[in-house]
């Protein structure tokens, strides 16, 4: 499955990810605790 665009908002936690456009390769990279797992759970 190819992800072209993604946005997410969790009002309970006050967490919002503005719309992100992805290219042909999808790779989530970041420091520990910045929300990578939350993005995967939302998908």
N, C-alpha and C positions, 0 to 999 in steps of 0.2 A: 504494500500500500504506500503510495506517495502522498506526503503531506505537503500541500501547497501553501496554506495559510493557517495560522492558529492564533486564537485569542482566548483569554480565560479570566473570569472574575469570581472570587469567593467572598461574598459580602460578610459572611459570618467571621472569617479570619481577617477581613480587610486586605486581601491579597488580590492584586490585579496585574495581569500581563497584557500589555497593549498588543494590538495585532502585529504579528511577525510574519513576513514573507520568507519562504524557504526556497532555496535553489534545488538543483537535482540531487544533492547529497545532504542528508539530515544527520546532524551530529550535535548532541547536547553536551556542552562542556561548561564546567564552572566549579567553583570551590564548594566545599561541603556546606550544606545548609542553605543554599541559595534558591532551591525549588525545582531541581531537575526531576525528582521523583514525583512531585506534585503535578508537573506537566504530564508525565507518563500516566499517572493515575487518572487524570482528567481525560486523556485520550481513550 
